[in-house]
Amino acid sequence: MDYRKNILLIEFDRMLSESITLILERVGFSVIHVFKIEESYPTIVENSIDLIILDIRFNNCEELFFCKNITEIFKIPVVVLSTYTDISDKVLYIDMGVSDYILKPFKRSRLIESIVEI
């Protein structure tokens, strides 16, 4: 199976981003990392991004708006990582167009499985 995808990781925590990047690169994905949503737009325009992984930190309008824009305008699938366990949060993000909503902590196989299925 061909796992080559260019992934943009938007992760605010440096240690977690390094861990996720290492896991994904070992499987064969190419990962570009940014710390903030606003840093992601130039990266999306300048690179051929196949998938975005977004860590939801504040569960705010900026994150929702980003998901809606990316899926509707750029047509790039988004996988959300979150500590918010309320089902209404998951439904809200799915309604905004995200492809998957993964609760933290998660097994690496769960993340890889989600990416491969998209």
DSSP file (Angstrom, degrees, kcal/mol; ACC not computed):
  #  RESIDUE AA STRUCTURE BP1 BP2  ACC     N-H-->O    O-->H-N    N-H-->O    O-->H-N    TCO  KAPPA ALPHA  PHI   PSI    X-CA   Y-CA   Z-CA
    1    1 A M              0   0    0      0, 0.0     2,-0.7     0, 0.0     0, 0.0   0.000 360.0 360.0 360.0 140.5    0.0    0.0    0.0
    2    2 A D        +     0   0    0      1,-0.1    26,-0.1     2,-0.1     0, 0.0  -0.756 360.0 173.7 -89.1 113.0    1.2    3.5   -0.9
    3    3 A Y        +     0   0    0     -2,-0.7     2,-0.7    24,-0.2    -1,-0.1   0.331  31.2 131.9 -99.2   5.9    1.4    5.6    2.3
    4    4 A R        +     0   0    0     25,-0.1     2,-0.3     2,-0.0    25,-0.2  -0.459  25.8 144.3 -68.2 108.9    3.1    8.7    0.6
    5    5 A K        -     0   0    0     -2,-0.7    25,-2.5    23,-0.2     2,-0.7  -0.993  49.4-127.8-140.5 144.4    1.1   11.7    1.7
    6    6 A N  E     -a   30   0A   0     -2,-0.3    44,-2.9    42,-0.2    45,-1.4  -0.856  34.6-167.0 -92.8 115.5    2.2   15.2    2.5
    7    7 A I  E     -ab  31  51A   0     23,-3.4    25,-2.9    -2,-0.7     2,-0.6  -0.877  16.9-152.3-111.7 133.2    0.8   16.0    5.9
    8    8 A L  E     -ab  32  52A   0     43,-2.6    45,-2.9    -2,-0.4     2,-0.6  -0.924  15.4-160.2-100.4 119.3    0.6   19.4    7.6
    9    9 A L  E     -ab  33  53A   0     23,-3.2    25,-2.5    -2,-0.6     2,-0.8  -0.893   8.2-168.8-102.6 120.3    0.6   19.0   11.4
   10   10 A I  E     +ab  34  54A   0     43,-3.3    45,-2.7    -2,-0.6     2,-0.4  -0.875  27.3 153.5-109.3  97.7   -0.7   21.9   13.4
   11   11 A E        -     0   0    0     23,-1.7     6,-0.1    -2,-0.8    -2,-0.1  -0.993  35.6-161.4-133.6 127.9    0.4   21.1   16.9
   12   12 A F  S    S+     0   0    0     -2,-0.4     2,-0.6    43,-0.1    -1,-0.1   0.707  74.8  77.8 -82.6 -22.5    1.0   23.6   19.7
   13   13 A D     >  -     0   0    0      1,-0.2     4,-2.6     2,-0.0     5,-0.2  -0.815  67.2-155.4 -95.9 117.4    3.0   21.2   21.9
   14   14 A R  H  > S+     0   0    0     -2,-0.6     4,-2.2     1,-0.2     5,-0.2   0.901  92.4  48.0 -60.2 -45.3    6.6   20.8   20.7
   15   15 A M  H  > S+     0   0    0      1,-0.2     4,-2.1     2,-0.2    -1,-0.2   0.919 114.0  46.4 -65.2 -42.7    7.2   17.4   22.3
   16   16 A L  H  > S+     0   0    0      1,-0.2     4,-2.8     2,-0.2     5,-0.2   0.898 111.2  52.5 -66.2 -39.4    3.9   16.0   21.0
   17   17 A S  H  X S+     0   0    0     -4,-2.6     4,-2.5     1,-0.2    -2,-0.2   0.899 109.4  49.3 -63.9 -39.5    4.6   17.3   17.5
   18   18 A E  H  X S+     0   0    0     -4,-2.2     4,-2.3    -5,-0.2    -1,-0.2   0.906 112.6  48.2 -64.6 -40.8    8.0   15.7   17.5
   19   19 A S  H  X S+     0   0    0     -4,-2.1     4,-2.3     2,-0.2    -2,-0.2   0.933 113.7  45.3 -65.0 -47.5    6.5   12.4   18.6
   20   20 A I  H  X S+     0   0    0     -4,-2.8     4,-2.6     2,-0.2     5,-0.2   0.914 112.8  51.7 -63.3 -42.8    3.7   12.5   16.0
   21   21 A T  H  X S+     0   0    0     -4,-2.5     4,-2.7    -5,-0.2     5,-0.2   0.930 110.3  48.5 -59.8 -46.5    6.1   13.5   13.3
   22   22 A L  H  X S+     0   0    0     -4,-2.3     4,-1.9     2,-0.2    -1,-0.2   0.921 111.8  49.4 -60.6 -45.5    8.5   10.6   14.1
   23   23 A I  H  X S+     0   0    0     -4,-2.3     4,-1.0     1,-0.2    -1,-0.2   0.934 115.2  43.5 -59.2 -47.8    5.6    8.1   14.1
   24   24 A L  H  X>S+     0   0    0     -4,-2.6     5,-2.3     1,-0.2     4,-0.9   0.874 112.1  51.7 -70.8 -37.6    4.3    9.3   10.7
   25   25 A E  H  <5S+     0   0    0     -4,-2.7     3,-0.2     1,-0.2    -1,-0.2   0.844 104.0  58.5 -68.4 -32.3    7.7    9.6    9.1
   26   26 A R  H  <5S+     0   0    0     -4,-1.9    -1,-0.2     1,-0.2    -2,-0.2   0.827 106.2  49.2 -64.6 -30.3    8.5    6.0   10.1
   27   27 A V  H  <5S-     0   0    0     -4,-1.0    -1,-0.2    -3,-0.3    -2,-0.2   0.711 129.3 -97.4 -80.9 -21.0    5.5    4.8    8.2
   28   28 A G  T  <5S+     0   0    0     -4,-0.9   -23,-0.2     1,-0.3    -3,-0.2   0.452  77.2 134.4 119.6   3.2    6.5    6.8    5.1
   29   29 A F      < -     0   0    0     -5,-2.3     2,-0.5   -25,-0.2    -1,-0.3  -0.522  52.1-129.7 -80.5 151.7    4.5   10.0    5.4
   30   30 A S  E     -a    6   0A   0    -25,-2.5   -23,-3.4    -2,-0.2     2,-0.5  -0.895  28.6-161.1 -99.0 130.2    6.1   13.4    4.8
   31   31 A V  E     -a    7   0A   0     -2,-0.5     2,-0.4   -25,-0.2   -23,-0.2  -0.948  17.4-172.8-123.4 130.5    5.3   15.8    7.6
   32   32 A I  E     -a    8   0A   0    -25,-2.9   -23,-3.2    -2,-0.5     2,-0.4  -0.975  20.1-154.3-113.2 132.4    5.5   19.6    7.8
   33   33 A H  E     +a    9   0A   0     -2,-0.4     2,-0.3   -25,-0.2   -23,-0.2  -0.898  18.7 171.2-115.6 137.3    4.9   21.1   11.2
   34   34 A V  E     -a   10   0A   0    -25,-2.5   -23,-1.7    -2,-0.4     3,-0.1  -0.957  25.9-145.2-132.7 156.7    3.6   24.5   12.3
   35   35 A F  S    S+     0   0    0     -2,-0.3     2,-0.3   -25,-0.2   -25,-0.1   0.737  78.7  40.9 -92.1 -25.2    2.6   25.7   15.7
   36   36 A K  S >> S-     0   0    0      1,-0.1     3,-0.9   -25,-0.0     4,-0.6  -0.915  73.9-124.7-130.2 151.4   -0.3   28.0   14.9
   37   37 A I  H >> S+     0   0    0     -2,-0.3     3,-1.9     1,-0.3     4,-0.7   0.909 111.1  58.1 -56.9 -44.4   -3.2   28.0   12.6
   38   38 A E  H 34 S+     0   0    0      1,-0.3    -1,-0.3     2,-0.2     3,-0.2   0.758 101.6  56.6 -63.3 -22.2   -2.2   31.3   11.1
   39   39 A E  H <> S+     0   0    0     -3,-0.9     4,-0.8     1,-0.2    -1,-0.3   0.659  96.4  68.0 -77.5 -15.7    1.2   29.8   10.1
   40   40 A S  H <X S+     0   0    0     -3,-1.9     4,-2.6    -4,-0.6     5,-0.2   0.828  82.5  68.8 -78.1 -32.0   -0.6   27.1    8.1
   41   41 A Y  H  X S+     0   0    0     -4,-0.7     4,-2.2    -3,-0.2     5,-0.2   0.922 102.0  44.2 -59.0 -49.0   -2.0   29.1    5.3
   42   42 A P  H  > S+     0   0    0      0, 0.0     4,-2.5     0, 0.0    -1,-0.2   0.891 113.6  53.2 -61.8 -35.4    1.3   30.0    3.6
   43   43 A T  H  X S+     0   0    0     -4,-0.8     4,-1.3     2,-0.2    -2,-0.2   0.901 108.8  48.8 -64.3 -41.1    2.4   26.4    4.0
   44   44 A I  H  < S+     0   0    0     -4,-2.6     5,-0.4     1,-0.2    -1,-0.2   0.915 114.3  45.3 -64.3 -43.4   -0.8   25.1    2.4
   45   45 A V  H  < S+     0   0    0     -4,-2.2    -2,-0.2    -5,-0.2    -1,-0.2   0.874 117.3  43.5 -68.7 -38.0   -0.3   27.5   -0.6
   46   46 A E  H  < S+     0   0    0     -4,-2.5     2,-0.3    -5,-0.2    -1,-0.2   0.621 115.3  48.1 -85.8 -13.8    3.4   26.8   -1.0
   47   47 A N  S  < S-     0   0    0     -4,-1.3     2,-1.3    -5,-0.2   -41,-0.0  -0.857  84.4-111.9-127.3 159.3    3.2   23.0   -0.6
   48   48 A S        -     0   0    0     -2,-0.3     2,-0.5   -41,-0.0   -42,-0.2  -0.733  43.6-171.7 -89.9  89.9    1.2   20.1   -2.0
   49   49 A I        +     0   0    0     -2,-1.3   -42,-0.2    -5,-0.4     3,-0.1  -0.732  18.5 179.6 -91.4 127.7   -0.7   19.2    1.2
   50   50 A D        +     0   0    0    -44,-2.9     2,-0.3    -2,-0.5   -43,-0.2   0.692  69.5   8.0 -95.6 -23.7   -2.7   16.0    1.1
   51   51 A L  E     -b    7   0A   0    -45,-1.4   -43,-2.6    25,-0.2     2,-0.4  -0.990  60.4-145.6-159.6 146.5   -4.0   16.0    4.7
   52   52 A I  E     -bc   8  78A   0     25,-2.3    27,-3.1    -2,-0.3     2,-0.6  -0.973   4.1-160.4-120.5 133.8   -4.0   18.3    7.8
   53   53 A I  E     -bc   9  79A   0    -45,-2.9   -43,-3.3    -2,-0.4     2,-0.5  -0.969  16.8-169.6-109.6 121.3   -3.8   17.1   11.4
   54   54 A L  E     -bc  10  80A   0     25,-2.9    27,-2.8    -2,-0.6     2,-0.6  -0.950  15.7-147.5-119.0 121.8   -5.1   19.8   13.7
   55   55 A D  E     - c   0  81A   0    -45,-2.7     2,-0.7    -2,-0.5    27,-0.2  -0.776  17.6-142.4 -84.2 120.4   -4.7   19.7   17.5
   56   56 A I  E     + c   0  82A   0     25,-3.2    27,-0.5    -2,-0.6    28,-0.2  -0.756  32.6 161.8 -85.8 115.6   -7.7   21.5   19.0
   57   57 A R  S    S+     0   0    0     -2,-0.7    -1,-0.2    25,-0.1    25,-0.0   0.815  74.5  16.4-102.7 -40.4   -6.5   23.4   22.0
   58   58 A F  S    S-     0   0    0      2,-0.1    -2,-0.1     0, 0.0     0, 0.0   0.546  84.6-133.8-114.7  -9.9   -9.1   25.9   22.8
   59   59 A N        +     0   0    0      1,-0.1     2,-0.2     2,-0.0    -3,-0.1   0.961  56.3 147.5  53.7  55.3  -12.2   24.7   20.9
   60   60 A N     >  -     0   0    0      1,-0.0     4,-1.8     0, 0.0     3,-0.2  -0.553  65.8 -93.2-117.5 179.8  -12.8   28.1   19.6
   61   61 A C  H  > S+     0   0    0      1,-0.2     4,-3.2     2,-0.2     5,-0.3   0.836 118.6  61.2 -63.4 -35.2  -14.3   29.8   16.5
   62   62 A E  H  > S+     0   0    0      1,-0.2     4,-2.3     2,-0.2    -1,-0.2   0.924 107.1  45.0 -59.4 -44.0  -10.9   30.2   14.9
   63   63 A E  H  > S+     0   0    0     -3,-0.2     4,-2.2     2,-0.2    -1,-0.2   0.899 115.1  47.4 -67.7 -40.9  -10.4   26.4   14.9
   64   64 A L  H  X S+     0   0    0     -4,-1.8     4,-2.3     2,-0.2    -2,-0.2   0.927 112.9  48.6 -64.4 -45.3  -13.9   25.8   13.6
   65   65 A F  H  X S+     0   0    0     -4,-3.2     4,-2.7     1,-0.2     5,-0.2   0.895 109.8  53.1 -61.9 -41.5  -13.6   28.4   10.9
   66   66 A F  H  X S+     0   0    0     -4,-2.3     4,-2.8    -5,-0.3     5,-0.3   0.943 109.0  48.6 -59.0 -49.2  -10.2   27.0    9.8
   67   67 A C  H  X S+     0   0    0     -4,-2.2     4,-2.2     1,-0.2     5,-0.3   0.918 112.8  47.8 -59.0 -44.8  -11.7   23.5    9.4
   68   68 A K  H  X S+     0   0    0     -4,-2.3     4,-2.2     1,-0.2     5,-0.3   0.927 114.2  46.6 -63.0 -45.9  -14.6   24.8    7.4
   69   69 A N  H  X>S+     0   0    0     -4,-2.7     4,-2.8     2,-0.2     5,-1.1   0.929 112.9  48.4 -61.9 -46.9  -12.3   26.9    5.1
   70   70 A I  I  <>S+     0   0    0     -4,-2.8     6,-1.8     1,-0.2     5,-0.7   0.916 116.2  41.7 -64.2 -44.5   -9.8   24.1    4.5
   71   71 A T  I  <5S+     0   0    0     -4,-2.2    -1,-0.2    -5,-0.3    -2,-0.2   0.861 124.7  35.4 -74.1 -34.1  -12.4   21.5    3.7
   72   72 A E  I  <5S+     0   0    0     -4,-2.2    -2,-0.2    -5,-0.3    -3,-0.2   0.907 129.2  27.5 -86.5 -44.3  -14.5   23.7    1.5
   73   73 A I  I  <5S+     0   0    0     -4,-2.8    -3,-0.2    -5,-0.3    -2,-0.1   0.937 134.5  27.2 -85.7 -50.8  -12.0   26.0   -0.2
   74   74 A F  I   <S-     0   0    0     -5,-1.1    -3,-0.2    -4,-0.3    -4,-0.1   0.637  91.2-138.5 -89.3 -14.6   -8.8   23.9   -0.4
   75   75 A K      < +     0   0    0     -5,-0.7    -4,-0.2    -6,-0.3    -3,-0.1   0.857  51.1 146.7  58.6  37.4  -10.6   20.5   -0.4
   76   76 A I        -     0   0    0     -6,-1.8    -1,-0.2   -25,-0.0   -25,-0.2  -0.905  50.4-120.0-105.2 128.9   -8.0   19.1    2.0
   77   77 A P        -     0   0    0      0, 0.0   -25,-2.3     0, 0.0     2,-0.4  -0.372  27.0-152.4 -65.3 145.7   -9.1   16.5    4.5
   78   78 A V  E     -c   52   0A   0     19,-0.3    21,-2.6   -27,-0.2    22,-1.2  -0.980  10.0-163.1-124.3 132.3   -8.6   17.4    8.2
   79   79 A V  E     -cd  53 100A   0    -27,-3.1   -25,-2.9    -2,-0.4     2,-0.4  -0.972  17.2-149.1-110.6 126.4   -8.1   15.1   11.1
   80   80 A V  E     -cd  54 101A   0     20,-2.8    22,-3.5    -2,-0.5     2,-0.5  -0.799   7.0-160.1 -99.4 135.4   -8.7   16.7   14.5
   81   81 A L  E     +cd  55 102A   0    -27,-2.8   -25,-3.2    -2,-0.4     2,-0.3  -0.956  28.1 162.1-108.5 131.7   -6.9   15.7   17.7
   82   82 A S  E     -cd  56 103A   0     20,-2.4    22,-3.2    -2,-0.5   -25,-0.1  -0.994  49.2-152.6-152.7 153.2   -8.7   16.7   20.9
   83   83 A T  S    S+     0   0    0    -27,-0.5     2,-0.6    -2,-0.3    20,-0.1   0.424  70.5 109.8 -99.2  -3.9   -9.0   16.2   24.6
   84   84 A Y        -     0   0    0    -28,-0.2     6,-0.1     1,-0.2    -2,-0.1  -0.640  44.2-178.9 -77.6 115.2  -12.7   17.4   24.4
   85   85 A T        +     0   0    0     -2,-0.6     2,-0.2     4,-0.1    -1,-0.2   0.535  40.6 115.0 -96.0  -8.4  -14.7   14.3   25.1
   86   86 A D    >>  -     0   0    0      1,-0.2     4,-1.3     2,-0.1     3,-1.2  -0.452  65.6-137.3 -66.6 131.0  -18.2   15.7   24.8
   87   87 A I  H 3> S+     0   0    0      1,-0.3     4,-2.6     2,-0.2     5,-0.2   0.793 101.7  64.6 -60.7 -28.6  -20.0   14.2   21.8
   88   88 A S  H 3> S+     0   0    0      1,-0.2     4,-2.2     2,-0.2    -1,-0.3   0.845  99.0  53.5 -65.9 -31.7  -21.4   17.6   20.8
   89   89 A D  H <> S+     0   0    0     -3,-1.2     4,-2.1     2,-0.2    -1,-0.2   0.932 110.3  46.8 -64.9 -45.1  -17.8   18.8   20.2
   90   90 A K  H  X S+     0   0    0     -4,-1.3     4,-2.5     1,-0.2     5,-0.2   0.929 112.8  48.9 -62.4 -45.6  -17.2   15.8   17.8
   91   91 A V  H  X S+     0   0    0     -4,-2.6     4,-2.6     1,-0.2    -1,-0.2   0.905 109.0  53.9 -61.2 -42.2  -20.5   16.4   16.0
   92   92 A L  H  X S+     0   0    0     -4,-2.2     4,-1.1     1,-0.2    -1,-0.2   0.920 111.8  43.5 -59.2 -46.3  -19.7   20.1   15.6
   93   93 A Y  H  <>S+     0   0    0     -4,-2.1     5,-2.0     2,-0.2     4,-0.2   0.879 112.5  51.9 -70.2 -37.7  -16.3   19.4   14.0
   94   94 A I  H ><5S+     0   0    0     -4,-2.5     3,-1.5     1,-0.2    -2,-0.2   0.910 108.0  53.0 -63.0 -40.6  -17.7   16.7   11.8
   95   95 A D  H 3<5S+     0   0    0     -4,-2.6    -1,-0.2     1,-0.3    -2,-0.2   0.794 103.0  58.6 -63.5 -27.6  -20.4   19.1   10.7
   96   96 A M  T 3<5S-     0   0    0     -4,-1.1    -1,-0.3    -5,-0.2   -25,-0.2   0.472 128.6 -97.6 -81.5  -2.0  -17.6   21.6    9.8
   97   97 A G  T < 5 +     0   0    0     -3,-1.5   -19,-0.3     1,-0.3    -3,-0.2   0.474  68.4 152.7 106.9   2.4  -16.2   19.0    7.4
   98   98 A V      < -     0   0    0     -5,-2.0    -1,-0.3     1,-0.1   -19,-0.2  -0.356  40.0-142.8 -68.0 149.6  -13.4   17.3    9.3
   99   99 A S  S    S+     0   0    0    -21,-2.6     2,-0.3     1,-0.3   -20,-0.2   0.792  77.6   4.5 -82.1 -30.5  -12.7   13.7    8.2
  100  100 A D  E     -d   79   0A   0    -22,-1.2   -20,-2.8    -7,-0.1     2,-0.5  -0.992  53.9-151.7-155.8 152.6  -12.0   12.3   11.7
  101  101 A Y  E     -d   80   0A   0     -2,-0.3     2,-0.5   -22,-0.2   -20,-0.2  -0.963  20.6-169.5-129.0 108.9  -12.0   13.4   15.3
  102  102 A I  E     -d   81   0A   0    -22,-3.5   -20,-2.4    -2,-0.5     2,-0.3  -0.883  14.5-136.5-110.0 127.2   -9.5   11.5   17.5
  103  103 A L  E     -d   82   0A   0     -2,-0.5   -20,-0.2   -22,-0.2   -18,-0.1  -0.595  34.4 -92.2 -82.0 139.4   -9.5   11.8   21.2
  104  104 A K  S    S+     0   0    0    -22,-3.2     2,-0.1    -2,-0.3     3,-0.0  -0.698 104.2  45.2 -89.8 147.9   -6.3   12.2   23.1
  105  105 A P  S    S+     0   0    0      0, 0.0     2,-0.3     0, 0.0    -2,-0.1   0.677  84.2 167.4 -72.0 154.5   -4.5   10.2   24.3
  106  106 A F        -     0   0    0     -2,-0.1     2,-0.3    -4,-0.1    -2,-0.1  -0.923  38.3-107.6-134.0 156.9   -4.6    7.9   21.3
  107  107 A K    >>  -     0   0    0     -2,-0.3     4,-1.4     1,-0.1     3,-0.9  -0.620  28.9-124.7 -81.3 144.7   -2.7    4.9   20.0
  108  108 A R  H 3> S+     0   0    0     -2,-0.3     4,-2.5     1,-0.3     5,-0.2   0.856 111.7  59.9 -58.9 -34.3   -0.4    5.5   17.1
  109  109 A S  H 3> S+     0   0    0      1,-0.2     4,-2.5     2,-0.2    -1,-0.3   0.849 100.6  55.7 -63.5 -32.4   -2.2    2.8   15.2
  110  110 A R  H <> S+     0   0    0     -3,-0.9     4,-1.8     2,-0.2    -1,-0.2   0.914 110.2  44.6 -64.7 -43.4   -5.5    4.8   15.5
  111  111 A L  H  X S+     0   0    0     -4,-1.4     4,-2.2     2,-0.2    -2,-0.2   0.932 115.0  47.0 -67.1 -46.8   -3.9    7.9   13.9
  112  112 A I  H  X S+     0   0    0     -4,-2.5     4,-2.6     1,-0.2     5,-0.2   0.910 110.8  52.9 -62.3 -42.9   -2.2    5.9   11.1
  113  113 A E  H  X S+     0   0    0     -4,-2.5     4,-1.9    -5,-0.2    -1,-0.2   0.903 108.9  49.7 -58.9 -42.8   -5.4    4.0   10.4
  114  114 A S  H  X S+     0   0    0     -4,-1.8     4,-0.9     2,-0.2    -1,-0.2   0.921 112.0  47.4 -62.9 -44.7   -7.3    7.3   10.1
  115  115 A I  H >< S+     0   0    0     -4,-2.2     3,-0.6     1,-0.2    -2,-0.2   0.914 111.5  50.0 -64.3 -43.9   -4.8    8.8    7.7
  116  116 A V  H 3< S+     0   0    0     -4,-2.6    -1,-0.2     1,-0.2    -2,-0.2   0.864 108.1  53.8 -64.4 -36.5   -4.6    5.7    5.5
  117  117 A E  H 3<        0   0    0     -4,-1.9    -1,-0.2     1,-0.2    -2,-0.2   0.719 360.0 360.0 -72.5 -20.4   -8.4    5.5    5.2
  118  118 A I    <<        0   0    0     -4,-0.9    -1,-0.2    -3,-0.6    -2,-0.2   0.479 360.0 360.0 -80.5 360.0   -8.7    9.1    4.0
